[in-house]
């Protein structure tokens, strides 16, 4: 059974975007600046190689380059979660071992899936996570997200938490997050060390009310999200509610309009990185959407628009 940590990870762990040049090559200088900015903005930790990092556009060699670059540059300043998702159990276990060896504090993993139709049974999912757990000595965060097309009930997640030693964090990104978090916490007890939400923090306030202890957001404005979580964990629910209301227009714009391009567009606007383009075939953010994003952000004056100027 999972043994709760004396110092569980909590707070804001935004996703680090992967930075490219105008021609689509890795831009490691911008990558390091991106990390420095996010730490300066108050991130409690970071997550790399997630879907919001465009991990699906990277080769295996590039994944390793990004992991080594970021973990080496962070150098223990904050904990770093490395996404090691892969359909094959042995590949995911090997990726997770490598992430631990490079200095990851945790790995995040989706249940195995491929494309629109290839899924596996609950028993196989259990075996998948048990095998990964056997391969490492750091926590595993199960990413429960619609992108996998896999239904993971709260009861099943709680069973993995209580029976698989390193499965102890859960990023819930399905409809009705707060309800699912409450059920998961009730069923899993202390074995659910980290009940977290995601999706840019769009449901953060109700999720905190439900018992969430962490949030994995976009990487553009950890300083803004931090005003919500800092107040909440200090016991000031009114201040947390006011902060959530203040930042919600930008959170909503990222969640519903800008998507995974949002952080890079904000970082480019503020001089943090050199290029905000995704890799082909992903399109650049439309000009009108970009203008709307910058307009909303400027009203809030996040650090990202000032850090590199």
Beta strands, then each sheet from edge to edge (+ up, - down):
strand 1: 11-15
strand 2: 45-48
strand 3: 79-83
strand 4: 106-110
strand 5: 113-114
strand 6: 118-119
strand 7: 139-145
strand 8: 167-173
strand 9: 194-197
strand 10: 214-215
sheet 1: 1+ 2+ 3+ 4+ 7+ 8+ 9+ 10+ 1+
sheet 2: 5+ 6-
end
